[in-house]
């Protein structure tokens, strides 16, 4: 069973984004089987990629201003 960690990373914070990206699947499914953890990793992969893209866009905009 997947749980809500309550984590709402700030897309402008490098620390928040890095913590989210490096967060293991077990943090979201602490009692998950190998199969469940694989499913969580698969679901989280696009979310983590999007978090990186958003941070990169924000950081790039900051550098230009």
Beta strands, then each sheet from edge to edge (+ up, - down):
end
